[in-house]
Amino acid sequence: MKITIIGASGFVGTRLINLLKDCTSFDVTNIDKQQSHFHPEITTIANVLDKNKLTELLVGTDLVVLLAAEHRDDVSPTSLYYDVNVGGMRNTLEAMEANGIKRIIFTSSVAIYGLNKQNPNEDHPADPFNHYGKSKWQAELVLQEWHKTHPDWNINILRPTVIFGERNRGNVYNLLRQISGGKFLMVGKGNNKKSMAYVGNIVAFIKFLIENKTEGYNVYNYIDKPDFTMNELVNHVSKVLKKHIPATHFPLWLGMMGGYCFDVLAFLTRKKLTVSSVRVKKFCATTQFDATKVQESGFKAPYTLGEGLAQTLEFEFVHDASEGITFKSEIVFFIQSKISLFISYVI
C-alpha cells in the first residue's frame, strides 16, 4: 500500500513515519512545505495550496493522511487558517479524485467543540471559539459534503486532544517543565482534570485506522484515559523524576483577582497581555472529552497515559536527549518570576 502523508515533517508526522516505515507492507512518502529533519529521503517539498503539484505527487497513492494545518495561535493574517486548513482540504480531495484515490485520514481537533463543554463525544454540536477550531470544523464540513457525492470513499476523521511527547514544545511540555523545575504554584484545589494524548498512541491509532477502518465515514475523539487531575499529574512527575515537588496551592479567588488586574491593565494600555482572568479560569477548569468510541473500536493503546508522561519526562528532563531538535506547536502563556505560575492550558 502506498501511503502519502501531507504535512509529516512536524511532530506527529515524524513519529507516524517512524512507525509506518517499520511495516514492509507500506510504502510511505511525505509531502510538506518544510523539509523533514529525520526523513528527507522520502520528503518532497510542496504546498497544500498548490493543487496541481499535489495532483502530480499523488500519482499511484492508495491512501492519504492529511496532517498539514495552520495550528499555532499567532498566525497572521488569520485568513491563513482558512486558506490552509479549508482550502488545503479541497485541494487534497480534488487531487485525490484526479488520481482515483478513495481513502483519506484527516486529523481534526477537539477544538471544534469549543470551551467549557461537558465531556463531549463525537455527536456533540460543534461550537469552535477560535480561528483554528473554526477552520478545522469547516474542513470537516467539506469532507461531509464530499462524502455525500462520493459515498464509496473511506473517510476517517481523528479529533485528538492536546498532544504531548518527546521533542514537542507545546502546552504540556511547558507545564511539565514548570512542575519538574520545582517552581510550580497550583491555582485552585488541583482536582480539575485535563484530557491529554501521548503522541505514541496517536500514531498507533492512525495505523489502526489504516489497517482496520477501510470503509465508510468515521469520526473519533482521541484521548488517553483515564484523565489525570492536576494534583495527580504533579504527583506523577514527582514520582518519575524522584524529586520532591512543593504542592503549594494558590487560592482561586486570589488568582482571579490577579487576572482581573491584568484585564484592567490590558484595557488601559490597549495591549493584548498573556495574563487574564479568562486564562486563570481556564487553567482551573476541567477539560475532558469522551473517548468511548475509540475504546470500543478494538484499538489497544501501546502506552498508558502515565507511561507516555514518564517517557517524555525521562527523555526531556533526565537524559536531555533532544539535542536541540524539537517541534514547536501551541503558544502557551505563563509568568516567569520568582515563582512560575502556569495559567493557560489550552486545547
PLY file of the C-alpha trace (Angstrom):
ply
format ascii 1.0
element vertex 347
property float x
property float y
property float z
element edge 346
property int vertex1
property int vertex2
end_header
0.00 0.00 0.00
1.38 3.40 -0.96
0.60 5.94 1.76
1.20 9.63 1.18
1.26 11.80 4.28
0.72 15.50 3.65
2.42 17.58 6.34
4.59 14.93 8.01
7.75 16.96 8.68
6.46 18.02 12.08
5.94 16.41 15.46
3.13 13.91 14.79
4.15 13.24 11.20
7.71 12.34 12.13
6.52 9.80 14.69
3.97 8.43 12.23
6.64 7.89 9.57
8.83 6.15 12.15
6.01 3.73 12.88
4.81 3.08 9.33
8.28 2.64 7.84
8.76 -0.42 10.04
5.90 -2.13 8.17
7.10 -3.80 4.98
3.57 -3.68 3.58
3.61 0.14 3.47
5.38 2.43 1.01
5.41 5.81 2.76
6.08 9.26 1.27
5.82 12.75 2.73
4.70 15.99 1.12
5.45 19.10 3.16
6.37 22.75 2.64
9.21 22.19 5.12
11.98 19.63 4.80
11.86 16.73 7.25
14.84 16.63 9.61
14.52 12.90 10.18
13.11 11.67 6.85
14.40 13.87 3.99
14.83 10.84 1.70
11.06 10.35 1.39
10.04 14.03 1.55
9.04 16.20 -1.40
8.72 19.94 -0.86
5.30 21.21 -1.91
2.50 23.34 -0.52
-1.02 22.05 0.12
-2.23 25.25 -1.57
-0.72 24.08 -4.89
-3.39 21.72 -6.23
-1.56 20.98 -9.48
1.58 19.91 -7.63
-0.48 17.78 -5.23
-2.16 16.09 -8.17
1.23 15.31 -9.68
2.69 13.96 -6.43
-0.27 11.76 -5.52
0.07 9.54 -8.58
-0.03 5.89 -7.52
-1.13 6.63 -3.95
-3.65 4.33 -2.24
-4.32 6.35 0.93
-3.72 9.93 2.04
-3.12 11.05 5.63
-3.73 14.80 5.84
-1.80 16.36 8.73
-0.96 19.73 7.15
-2.52 22.62 9.08
-2.04 26.10 10.44
-2.38 25.47 14.16
-0.31 27.95 16.18
-2.24 30.75 17.88
-0.05 33.54 16.46
-0.80 33.00 12.77
-1.08 36.23 10.80
-3.10 37.01 8.80
-5.86 34.88 10.28
-7.10 34.12 6.77
-4.22 31.61 6.57
-6.16 29.27 8.88
-8.91 29.03 6.28
-6.64 29.08 3.23
-4.58 26.14 4.51
-6.99 24.16 6.67
-10.08 24.51 4.47
-8.65 25.35 1.05
-5.96 22.73 1.55
-8.66 20.14 2.23
-10.45 21.00 -1.01
-7.20 20.83 -2.98
-6.34 17.47 -1.45
-9.73 15.95 -2.24
-9.65 17.18 -5.83
-6.09 15.91 -6.30
-7.15 12.55 -4.86
-10.14 12.34 -7.18
-7.93 13.10 -10.19
-5.80 10.09 -9.19
-8.62 7.71 -8.29
-7.70 7.68 -4.58
-10.65 6.95 -2.30
-9.19 6.73 1.22
-8.25 9.65 3.48
-7.44 10.06 7.16
-7.78 13.63 8.41
-6.51 14.97 11.74
-9.02 17.49 13.02
-9.17 18.58 16.69
-11.35 18.62 19.80
-11.09 22.41 19.38
-14.19 22.10 17.19
-16.28 21.61 20.36
-15.30 24.96 21.87
-14.66 25.79 25.52
-16.33 24.62 28.74
-18.18 21.66 27.27
-19.10 18.70 29.46
-17.18 15.66 28.20
-18.39 15.92 24.57
-18.49 12.85 22.37
-18.31 12.77 18.57
-22.02 13.65 18.23
-21.74 16.82 20.30
-22.61 20.00 18.34
-19.62 21.95 17.06
-19.04 25.32 18.71
-15.45 26.39 17.97
-14.23 29.57 19.68
-11.10 30.47 17.69
-9.95 30.55 14.08
-8.09 27.27 14.40
-11.16 25.42 15.68
-13.46 27.14 13.17
-11.21 26.27 10.24
-10.90 22.64 11.36
-14.67 22.37 11.62
-15.11 23.94 8.18
-12.65 21.39 6.80
-14.78 18.62 8.32
-17.86 20.13 6.69
-16.07 19.97 3.33
-15.47 16.25 3.98
-19.11 15.73 4.95
-20.34 17.31 1.71
-17.75 15.41 -0.30
-18.88 12.08 1.12
-22.47 12.78 0.07
-21.39 12.77 -3.57
-18.64 10.15 -3.07
-20.32 7.52 -0.85
-17.83 4.83 -1.89
-14.95 6.76 -0.29
-13.44 5.75 3.05
-13.07 8.85 5.23
-11.67 8.67 8.78
-11.53 11.79 10.94
-9.43 11.93 14.09
-10.10 14.62 16.71
-7.22 14.48 19.20
-7.00 16.46 22.40
-3.74 18.26 23.28
-0.84 16.04 22.17
2.45 15.72 24.01
5.61 13.67 23.71
9.34 13.70 23.21
10.71 16.75 21.34
7.38 18.61 21.39
7.45 22.19 22.63
3.80 22.84 23.34
1.40 23.24 26.23
2.13 20.02 28.09
5.91 20.37 27.78
5.83 23.83 29.33
3.60 22.61 32.14
5.90 19.65 32.83
8.93 21.95 32.73
7.39 24.22 35.35
6.44 21.31 37.59
9.76 19.46 37.22
11.66 22.68 37.95
10.01 22.88 41.36
8.73 26.38 40.61
5.11 25.49 40.05
2.34 27.05 42.07
-1.08 25.44 41.69
-4.09 27.69 41.16
-7.14 26.27 42.91
-7.51 22.88 44.58
-5.97 20.90 41.73
-8.87 18.45 41.40
-9.74 19.58 37.89
-8.98 17.08 35.11
-7.26 17.73 31.78
-7.53 15.40 28.78
-4.21 14.63 27.06
-2.88 12.29 24.38
0.59 10.79 24.04
2.00 11.00 20.51
2.99 7.32 20.52
-0.67 6.39 20.97
-1.92 8.92 18.40
0.24 7.48 15.62
-0.61 3.93 16.68
-4.30 4.78 16.33
-3.73 6.26 12.85
-2.04 2.97 11.88
-5.05 1.15 13.35
-7.37 3.21 11.14
-5.27 2.45 8.07
-5.42 -1.29 8.70
-8.89 -1.73 10.19
-11.26 1.09 9.24
-11.32 0.67 5.48
-14.95 1.55 4.78
-17.42 4.31 5.47
-17.26 7.71 7.16
-15.91 7.52 10.70
-15.14 10.16 13.35
-13.14 9.56 16.54
-12.13 11.67 19.51
-8.73 10.59 20.79
-7.85 10.93 24.48
-5.68 8.72 26.65
-7.85 7.60 29.55
-8.21 7.86 32.45
-7.63 11.60 32.69
-5.30 12.89 35.40
-6.27 15.62 37.83
-3.71 18.39 38.18
-2.77 17.00 41.60
-2.25 13.53 40.11
-0.12 14.99 37.33
2.15 16.78 39.81
2.45 13.60 41.90
3.29 11.55 38.82
6.03 13.97 37.77
7.44 13.81 41.29
7.45 10.01 41.23
9.05 9.67 37.78
11.77 12.24 38.47
12.30 11.01 42.02
12.25 14.52 43.42
10.11 16.41 45.87
7.87 18.96 44.20
6.27 21.53 46.53
2.49 21.17 46.50
1.74 24.85 47.03
-1.81 25.92 46.20
-2.77 29.44 45.24
-6.41 30.27 46.14
-8.64 30.62 43.09
-10.15 33.88 44.31
-6.70 35.42 44.62
-5.67 34.11 41.22
-8.83 35.59 39.71
-8.13 38.93 41.36
-4.68 38.91 39.76
-6.27 38.07 36.44
-8.73 40.95 36.74
-5.84 43.31 37.45
-4.23 42.25 34.20
-7.60 42.72 32.44
-7.67 46.34 33.61
-4.05 46.85 32.60
-4.77 45.44 29.14
-7.73 47.80 28.78
-5.72 50.83 29.84
-2.70 50.06 27.68
-4.75 48.74 24.74
-2.38 45.78 24.61
-3.13 42.07 24.49
-1.45 40.59 27.56
-0.63 36.94 28.18
-2.30 37.01 31.60
-6.04 37.44 32.07
-8.91 36.32 34.26
-10.11 34.09 31.42
-6.79 32.25 31.31
-6.74 31.74 35.08
-10.28 30.37 34.92
-9.37 28.10 32.02
-6.40 26.67 33.89
-8.65 25.77 36.82
-11.41 24.32 34.65
-11.93 20.65 33.90
-11.27 19.98 30.22
-12.38 16.46 29.32
-13.57 14.73 26.16
-15.31 11.40 25.68
-13.23 8.57 24.19
-15.77 5.73 24.39
-15.84 5.24 20.63
-12.08 4.59 20.44
-12.26 2.31 23.49
-14.96 0.23 21.77
-13.20 0.17 18.38
-10.84 -2.68 19.25
-7.80 -0.41 19.43
-5.35 -1.10 22.26
-3.10 1.84 23.08
0.54 0.72 23.36
1.16 3.12 26.26
-0.82 4.23 29.28
-1.02 7.96 29.91
1.37 7.51 32.82
3.87 5.64 30.63
3.71 8.31 27.94
4.35 11.02 30.51
7.20 9.01 32.04
8.90 8.52 28.66
8.57 12.22 27.90
9.87 13.30 31.31
12.88 10.98 31.15
13.75 11.98 27.58
13.45 15.72 28.24
14.44 16.23 31.86
16.54 13.22 32.85
18.59 12.43 29.75
18.12 15.78 27.93
18.13 13.79 24.72
16.52 16.20 22.25
19.90 17.61 21.10
18.08 20.79 20.14
15.88 19.04 17.58
12.37 19.99 18.67
8.94 20.76 17.26
7.03 23.86 18.27
3.27 23.74 18.45
0.91 25.85 20.55
1.95 29.16 22.07
1.44 29.00 25.83
1.26 31.63 28.48
2.90 31.68 31.88
4.52 34.13 34.26
8.24 33.65 34.91
9.33 35.34 38.11
10.42 34.09 41.49
7.60 31.58 41.17
6.45 30.41 37.73
2.69 30.34 37.55
1.33 28.39 34.63
-2.00 29.97 33.79
-3.01 28.77 30.37
-3.62 25.15 29.48
-5.46 25.43 26.15
-6.89 22.91 23.70
0 1
1 2
2 3
3 4
4 5
5 6
6 7
7 8
8 9
9 10
10 11
11 12
12 13
13 14
14 15
15 16
16 17
17 18
18 19
19 20
20 21
21 22
22 23
23 24
24 25
25 26
26 27
27 28
28 29
29 30
30 31
31 32
32 33
33 34
34 35
35 36
36 37
37 38
38 39
39 40
40 41
41 42
42 43
43 44
44 45
45 46
46 47
47 48
48 49
49 50
50 51
51 52
52 53
53 54
54 55
55 56
56 57
57 58
58 59
59 60
60 61
61 62
62 63
63 64
64 65
65 66
66 67
67 68
68 69
69 70
70 71
71 72
72 73
73 74
74 75
75 76
76 77
77 78
78 79
79 80
80 81
81 82
82 83
83 84
84 85
85 86
86 87
87 88
88 89
89 90
90 91
91 92
92 93
93 94
94 95
95 96
96 97
97 98
98 99
99 100
100 101
101 102
102 103
103 104
104 105
105 106
106 107
107 108
108 109
109 110
110 111
111 112
112 113
113 114
114 115
115 116
116 117
117 118
118 119
119 120
120 121
121 122
122 123
123 124
124 125
125 126
126 127
127 128
128 129
129 130
130 131
131 132
132 133
133 134
134 135
135 136
136 137
137 138
138 139
139 140
140 141
141 142
142 143
143 144
144 145
145 146
146 147
147 148
148 149
149 150
150 151
151 152
152 153
153 154
154 155
155 156
156 157
157 158
158 159
159 160
160 161
161 162
162 163
163 164
164 165
165 166
166 167
167 168
168 169
169 170
170 171
171 172
172 173
173 174
174 175
175 176
176 177
177 178
178 179
179 180
180 181
181 182
182 183
183 184
184 185
185 186
186 187
187 188
188 189
189 190
190 191
191 192
192 193
193 194
194 195
195 196
196 197
197 198
198 199
199 200
200 201
201 202
202 203
203 204
204 205
205 206
206 207
207 208
208 209
209 210
210 211
211 212
212 213
213 214
214 215
215 216
216 217
217 218
218 219
219 220
220 221
221 222
222 223
223 224
224 225
225 226
226 227
227 228
228 229
229 230
230 231
231 232
232 233
233 234
234 235
235 236
236 237
237 238
238 239
239 240
240 241
241 242
242 243
243 244
244 245
245 246
246 247
247 248
248 249
249 250
250 251
251 252
252 253
253 254
254 255
255 256
256 257
257 258
258 259
259 260
260 261
261 262
262 263
263 264
264 265
265 266
266 267
267 268
268 269
269 270
270 271
271 272
272 273
273 274
274 275
275 276
276 277
277 278
278 279
279 280
280 281
281 282
282 283
283 284
284 285
285 286
286 287
287 288
288 289
289 290
290 291
291 292
292 293
293 294
294 295
295 296
296 297
297 298
298 299
299 300
300 301
301 302
302 303
303 304
304 305
305 306
306 307
307 308
308 309
309 310
310 311
311 312
312 313
313 314
314 315
315 316
316 317
317 318
318 319
319 320
320 321
321 322
322 323
323 324
324 325
325 326
326 327
327 328
328 329
329 330
330 331
331 332
332 333
333 334
334 335
335 336
336 337
337 338
338 339
339 340
340 341
341 342
342 343
343 344
344 345
345 346
